[in-house]
Amino acid sequence: MECVECSTSGCKESQRRCKAGYGCFSSFKEKQLMKGCIANNYHYKIICTNTDYPVFCCKGDLCNLNVTLPFLDKQPSKSII
């Protein structure tokens, strides 16, 4: 599976990709939007559960491509994995 990989400054035009074994994520922490890959179940637990900041986790090729900041209006953590 492939995911978008970026940080705030480059997320709008990002062409960078990473290979994910488990899923993709988009998060907003300390005023920074970040997107990337989730390698395994342990990595998923660290990134997608028990967080104090908004995060969106998903499974599927480039599922985090068009995820933008509206997910901030949701609960602190949302996952569709």
C-alpha positions in Angstrom: 0.0 0.0 0.0 1.2 3.5 -0.8 0.6 6.7 1.2 1.3 10.4 0.9 4.2 11.5 3.1 4.6 15.2 4.0 4.8 17.8 6.7 2.9 21.2 6.8 5.1 23.1 4.4 4.8 20.6 1.6 1.4 18.8 2.0 -0.5 20.8 -0.6 1.9 19.8 -3.5 3.4 16.7 -2.1 4.4 14.0 -4.5 6.4 12.1 -1.9 5.1 8.6 -1.2 6.0 5.9 1.3 5.2 2.2 1.5 2.9 1.1 4.3 2.5 -2.3 5.7 -0.5 -1.4 7.7 -2.1 1.9 6.7 -1.8 5.7 6.3 -2.3 8.6 8.6 -2.9 12.4 8.6 -2.4 14.2 11.9 -2.3 17.8 13.2 0.1 18.3 16.1 1.7 21.5 17.3 0.2 23.4 14.4 1.8 21.0 11.9 -0.1 18.8 9.4 1.7 15.6 8.8 0.9 12.6 6.6 2.7 9.3 6.3 2.7 5.5 6.6 1.8 3.1 9.4 4.3 0.2 9.3 2.6 -2.3 11.6 0.0 -2.8 14.4 2.4 -1.4 17.0 3.0 1.8 15.0 -0.8 2.0 14.5 -1.3 2.0 18.3 1.3 4.8 18.8 0.0 7.0 16.0 -3.8 6.4 15.9 -5.0 5.6 19.4 -4.7 7.4 22.7 -3.6 10.7 21.2 -4.0 14.2 22.5 -4.2 15.6 18.9 -6.4 15.1 15.9 -5.5 12.1 13.7 -7.1 10.3 10.8 -6.0 6.8 10.0 -7.0 4.7 7.0 -6.3 1.7 4.9 -6.0 1.8 1.1 -3.7 3.2 -1.5 -3.3 6.9 -1.1 -6.3 7.1 1.3 -4.6 10.1 3.1 -4.1 12.0 -0.2 -7.2 14.3 0.0 -7.5 14.3 3.8 -7.4 18.0 4.8 -7.9 19.9 8.1 -11.7 19.5 8.3 -11.0 16.4 10.3 -10.1 18.8 13.1 -13.7 19.3 13.8 -14.1 15.7 14.8 -13.1 13.9 17.9 -9.4 14.0 18.8 -8.8 10.6 17.1 -10.6 9.0 14.1 -9.7 5.8 12.5 -11.2 3.8 9.7 -8.8 0.9 9.9 
